[in-house]
Amino acid sequence: MADVLYFEDLTPGRQFRSGSRLLDAEQIKAFARDYDPQPFHTDEIAAAATFFRGLAASGWHTTAIMMRLIVDGEFRPAGGVIGAGVDELRWPRPVRPGDTLSVVSEVVESRVSKSRPEQGIVRVRHTTVNQNGEAVLEIIGNHVVPRRPA
Amino acid sequence: MADVLYFEDLTPGRQFRSGSRLLDAEQIKAFARDYDPQPFHTDEIAAAATFFRGLAASGWHTTAIMMRLIVDGEFRPAGGVIGAGVDELRWPRPVRPGDTLSVVSEVVESRVSKSRPEQGIVRVRHTTVNQNGEAVLEIIGNHVVPRRPA
């Protein structure tokens, strides 16, 4: 269990890791039924004839799993993992049944908030990789993080 | 039910609408238990003392609901709603229990793919609003859309 992190701890270049999670076809289809019921996410046979050429996880399923891995991992800002927004979200490669995902988070830059000087904005590149180390999701998150109390 | 849309149909300025969906506290907590188990998403009492000052949906829950509303709505490209990536994702306002969400999608720009001239990339601003018309989620999605067959 990592310590709680304040703005001052989140210096550019610092990296944080998550645990890992195995995703199976049933989980992919269950999420898709609720949130993204398109054939490439719900049915192996129908998926074969689509852009994805086989069953693939919804991109929003992958972001949700990324979030769970981050929340359970080393990147643990005081006040929680709170995003003011995300830049440059990319899914460079599909997530397939049987993939095991994990996240590496690296601080890109940080600045004190102009409007609220008791907190900062920390830009973090969160890269979700599969069991082969291939990126399946890359985001740059802008996190709201409190400064260390005096 | 809208017709299936090809690249040529998705001209800048064209708008598409979704139906709406009511979100309650149980749904917010159920998603959070699976994907984002932080106190501001799982427990009304604990949430009161946090940044959000009350229970709020996980931002990734909001994106998932946005996706479902889009998939069921008027924006229906041939081949499915497929995102090559997202730029400028913002959550300008929390989603609260009792909020009713809907999505307006507007084409921002479109271009034929250089590497695959049989398809195009269409940039679409998807704005998710609550029952008061206030934006709770804004994204610019880069969609892969086939050109109309000759």
Chai-1 contact restraints between the chains, C-beta under 6 A:
chainA,res_idxA,chainB,res_idxB,connection_type,confidence,min_distance_angstrom,max_distance_angstrom,comment,restraint_id
A,Y35,B,A64,contact,1.0,0.0,6.0,A-B,restraint_1
A,Y35,B,M67,contact,1.0,0.0,6.0,A-B,restraint_2
A,Y35,B,R68,contact,1.0,0.0,6.0,A-B,restraint_3
A,D36,B,M67,contact,1.0,0.0,6.0,A-B,restraint_4
A,Q38,B,G80,contact,1.0,0.0,6.0,A-B,restraint_5
A,F51,B,G79,contact,1.0,0.0,6.0,A-B,restraint_6
A,F51,B,I82,contact,1.0,0.0,6.0,A-B,restraint_7
A,G59,B,G83,contact,1.0,0.0,6.0,A-B,restraint_8
A,W60,B,T63,contact,1.0,0.0,6.0,A-B,restraint_9
A,W60,B,A64,contact,1.0,0.0,6.0,A-B,restraint_10
A,W60,B,M67,contact,1.0,0.0,6.0,A-B,restraint_11
A,T63,B,W60,contact,1.0,0.0,6.0,A-B,restraint_12
A,A64,B,Y35,contact,1.0,0.0,6.0,A-B,restraint_13
A,A64,B,W60,contact,1.0,0.0,6.0,A-B,restraint_14
A,M67,B,Y35,contact,1.0,0.0,6.0,A-B,restraint_15
A,M67,B,D36,contact,1.0,0.0,6.0,A-B,restraint_16
A,M67,B,W60,contact,1.0,0.0,6.0,A-B,restraint_17
A,R68,B,Y35,contact,1.0,0.0,6.0,A-B,restraint_18
A,G79,B,F51,contact,1.0,0.0,6.0,A-B,restraint_19
A,G80,B,Q38,contact,1.0,0.0,6.0,A-B,restraint_20
A,I82,B,F51,contact,1.0,0.0,6.0,A-B,restraint_21
A,G83,B,G59,contact,1.0,0.0,6.0,A-B,restraint_22
A,G85,B,L89,contact,1.0,0.0,6.0,A-B,restraint_23
A,G85,B,R90,contact,1.0,0.0,6.0,A-B,restraint_24
A,V86,B,L89,contact,1.0,0.0,6.0,A-B,restraint_25
A,L89,B,G85,contact,1.0,0.0,6.0,A-B,restraint_26
A,L89,B,V86,contact,1.0,0.0,6.0,A-B,restraint_27
A,R90,B,G85,contact,1.0,0.0,6.0,A-B,restraint_28
